[in-house]
Amino acid sequence: MKAIVNSLRRFLGSTDGATAIECAVILSMIVVVCLFAIEFFGTSTSTTMKNTTFHNVSNNIGGK
């Protein structure tokens, strides 16, 4: 019984699992922010480029 209590104390006192979970949460937040930034800036950049440079070049070459 004493061995079970001691192993339970060591398990609850260990911070390795908490550190891994914290890293996973931080990594997932970074991924979400990156995906949001790519979606936001990708769409606005695509629209800007379509309305300016590429559109003008295409019209001058003979595209519609």
N, CA and C atoms as a LAMMPS dump frame, in Angstrom:
ITEM: TIMESTEP
0
ITEM: NUMBER OF ATOMS
192
ITEM: BOX BOUNDS ff ff ff
-5.0000000000000000e+02 5.0000000000000000e+02
-5.0000000000000000e+02 5.0000000000000000e+02
-5.0000000000000000e+02 5.0000000000000000e+02
ITEM: ATOMS id mol type element x y z
1 1 1 N 0.826 -1.198 0
2 1 2 C 0 0 0
3 1 3 C 0.87 1.262 0
4 2 1 N 1.948 1.186 0.753
5 2 2 C 2.845 2.338 0.84
6 2 3 C 3.499 2.624 -0.512
7 3 1 N 3.793 1.582 -1.268
8 3 2 C 4.406 1.747 -2.591
9 3 3 C 3.44 2.445 -3.547
10 4 1 N 2.163 2.12 -3.453
11 4 2 C 1.155 2.761 -4.318
12 4 3 C 1.031 4.241 -3.976
13 5 1 N 1.017 4.555 -2.704
14 5 2 C 0.918 5.951 -2.272
15 5 3 C 2.142 6.734 -2.718
16 6 1 N 3.325 6.139 -2.595
17 6 2 C 4.556 6.82 -3.011
18 6 3 C 4.583 7.045 -4.517
19 7 1 N 4.176 6.03 -5.288
20 7 2 C 4.157 6.214 -6.742
21 7 3 C 3.103 7.23 -7.16
22 8 1 N 1.987 7.276 -6.452
23 8 2 C 0.951 8.283 -6.735
24 8 3 C 1.468 9.683 -6.42
25 9 1 N 2.196 9.833 -5.337
26 9 2 C 2.781 11.137 -4.995
27 9 3 C 3.789 11.591 -6.057
28 10 1 N 4.624 10.642 -6.528
29 10 2 C 5.585 10.996 -7.569
30 10 3 C 4.885 11.389 -8.865
31 11 1 N 3.822 10.661 -9.198
32 11 2 C 3.079 10.959 -10.421
33 11 3 C 2.435 12.34 -10.341
34 12 1 N 1.797 12.654 -9.228
35 12 2 C 1.131 13.949 -9.08
36 12 3 C 2.131 15.089 -8.935
37 13 1 N 3.309 14.824 -8.426
38 13 2 C 4.332 15.844 -8.262
39 13 3 C 5.143 16.11 -9.514
40 14 1 N 5.045 15.223 -10.48
41 14 2 C 5.823 15.374 -11.713
42 14 3 C 5.254 16.511 -12.555
43 15 1 N 6.138 17.314 -13.135
44 15 2 C 5.691 18.433 -13.979
45 15 3 C 5.963 18.178 -15.454
46 16 1 N 6.466 17.013 -15.797
47 16 2 C 6.764 16.725 -17.203
48 16 3 C 5.512 16.738 -18.062
49 17 1 N 4.448 16.131 -17.59
50 17 2 C 3.202 16.108 -18.347
51 17 3 C 2.616 17.499 -18.526
52 18 1 N 2.672 18.306 -17.491
53 18 2 C 2.146 19.668 -17.57
54 18 3 C 2.938 20.495 -18.572
55 19 1 N 4.231 20.307 -18.601
56 19 2 C 5.066 21.052 -19.539
57 19 3 C 4.737 20.662 -20.973
58 20 1 N 4.526 19.381 -21.205
59 20 2 C 4.181 18.926 -22.551
60 20 3 C 2.828 19.48 -22.985
61 21 1 N 1.877 19.499 -22.083
62 21 2 C 0.549 20.039 -22.409
63 21 3 C 0.633 21.531 -22.687
64 22 1 N 1.399 22.257 -21.898
65 22 2 C 1.557 23.69 -22.125
66 22 3 C 2.179 23.959 -23.49
67 23 1 N 3.175 23.191 -23.852
68 23 2 C 3.806 23.354 -25.167
69 23 3 C 2.825 23.051 -26.287
70 24 1 N 2.011 22.025 -26.112
71 24 2 C 1.016 21.679 -27.131
72 24 3 C -0.024 22.783 -27.283
73 25 1 N -0.448 23.367 -26.179
74 25 2 C -1.429 24.458 -26.24
75 25 3 C -0.828 25.678 -26.92
76 26 1 N 0.379 26.023 -26.581
77 26 2 C 1.045 27.177 -27.203
78 26 3 C 1.232 26.931 -28.695
79 27 1 N 1.664 25.726 -29.065
80 27 2 C 1.851 25.396 -30.47
81 27 3 C 0.54 25.465 -31.24
82 28 1 N -0.538 24.974 -30.644
83 28 2 C -1.832 25.037 -31.329
84 28 3 C -2.305 26.478 -31.497
85 29 1 N -2.036 27.334 -30.53
86 29 2 C -2.395 28.755 -30.665
87 29 3 C -1.598 29.402 -31.79
88 30 1 N -0.321 29.081 -31.891
89 30 2 C 0.512 29.637 -32.954
90 30 3 C 0.008 29.178 -34.315
91 31 1 N -0.368 27.92 -34.429
92 31 2 C -0.887 27.4 -35.695
93 31 3 C -2.179 28.108 -36.078
94 32 1 N -3.073 28.315 -35.122
95 32 2 C -4.337 29.002 -35.405
96 32 3 C -4.08 30.426 -35.87
97 33 1 N -3.18 31.137 -35.219
98 33 2 C -2.864 32.509 -35.607
99 33 3 C -2.242 32.537 -37.002
100 34 1 N -1.357 31.595 -37.29
101 34 2 C -0.743 31.544 -38.625
102 34 3 C -1.777 31.262 -39.701
103 35 1 N -2.673 30.322 -39.452
104 35 2 C -3.717 30.02 -40.435
105 35 3 C -4.635 31.218 -40.66
106 36 1 N -4.992 31.911 -39.587
107 36 2 C -5.824 33.106 -39.716
108 36 3 C -5.092 34.178 -40.524
109 37 1 N -3.814 34.396 -40.24
110 37 2 C -3.044 35.415 -40.957
111 37 3 C -2.913 35.067 -42.432
112 38 1 N -2.666 33.797 -42.726
113 38 2 C -2.55 33.387 -44.129
114 38 3 C -3.87 33.596 -44.849
115 39 1 N -4.963 33.22 -44.207
116 39 2 C -6.279 33.391 -44.825
117 39 3 C -6.59 34.879 -45.024
118 40 1 N -6.348 35.692 -44
119 40 2 C -6.676 37.111 -44.074
120 40 3 C -5.803 37.84 -45.087
121 41 1 N -4.491 37.714 -44.956
122 41 2 C -3.589 38.437 -45.845
123 41 3 C -3.555 37.829 -47.237
124 42 1 N -3.745 36.538 -47.333
125 42 2 C -3.783 35.901 -48.641
126 42 3 C -4.944 36.383 -49.473
127 43 1 N -6.108 36.501 -48.849
128 43 2 C -7.295 36.98 -49.554
129 43 3 C -7.151 38.44 -49.945
130 44 1 N -6.701 39.284 -49.033
131 44 2 C -6.579 40.71 -49.343
132 44 3 C -5.476 40.954 -50.374
133 45 1 N -4.383 40.198 -50.29
134 45 2 C -3.31 40.353 -51.262
135 45 3 C -3.766 39.889 -52.632
136 46 1 N -4.482 38.783 -52.686
137 46 2 C -4.984 38.277 -53.952
138 46 3 C -5.933 39.274 -54.599
139 47 1 N -6.818 39.839 -53.811
140 47 2 C -7.768 40.824 -54.341
141 47 3 C -7.041 42.069 -54.826
142 48 1 N -6.065 42.539 -54.079
143 48 2 C -5.312 43.726 -54.464
144 48 3 C -4.555 43.49 -55.76
145 49 1 N -3.893 42.347 -55.853
146 49 2 C -3.124 42.059 -57.055
147 49 3 C -4.038 41.859 -58.261
148 50 1 N -5.191 41.273 -58.038
149 50 2 C -6.123 41.058 -59.136
150 50 3 C -6.643 42.393 -59.659
151 51 1 N -6.855 43.334 -58.768
152 51 2 C -7.418 44.626 -59.152
153 51 3 C -6.373 45.6 -59.677
154 52 1 N -5.113 45.286 -59.579
155 52 2 C -4.089 46.235 -60.014
156 52 3 C -3.175 45.629 -61.069
157 53 1 N -2.055 45.137 -60.664
158 53 2 C -0.979 44.759 -61.571
159 53 3 C -1.373 43.689 -62.575
160 54 1 N -1.784 42.536 -62.097
161 54 2 C -2.063 41.438 -63.001
162 54 3 C -3.24 41.74 -63.921
163 55 1 N -4.217 42.432 -63.413
164 55 2 C -5.382 42.795 -64.222
165 55 3 C -4.966 43.739 -65.352
166 56 1 N -4.143 44.719 -65.045
167 56 2 C -3.691 45.667 -66.06
168 56 3 C -2.826 44.992 -67.124
169 57 1 N -1.928 44.111 -66.701
170 57 2 C -1.079 43.404 -67.652
171 57 3 C -1.947 42.523 -68.559
172 58 1 N -2.895 41.828 -67.971
173 58 2 C -3.764 40.942 -68.731
174 58 3 C -4.58 41.728 -69.749
175 59 1 N -5.094 42.876 -69.356
176 59 2 C -5.87 43.7 -70.286
177 59 3 C -5.001 44.246 -71.424
178 60 1 N -3.759 44.597 -71.129
179 60 2 C -2.872 45.115 -72.159
180 60 3 C -2.434 44.039 -73.148
181 61 1 N -2.355 42.81 -72.678
182 61 2 C -1.971 41.714 -73.561
183 61 3 C -3.153 41.302 -74.444
184 62 1 N -4.349 41.523 -73.975
185 62 2 C -5.526 41.174 -74.763
186 62 3 C -6.464 40.24 -74.026
187 63 1 N -6.223 39.993 -72.766
188 63 2 C -7.121 39.151 -71.983
189 63 3 C -8.331 39.946 -71.518
190 64 1 N -9.268 39.239 -70.989
191 64 2 C -10.5 39.924 -70.525
192 64 3 C -10.506 40.101 -69.043
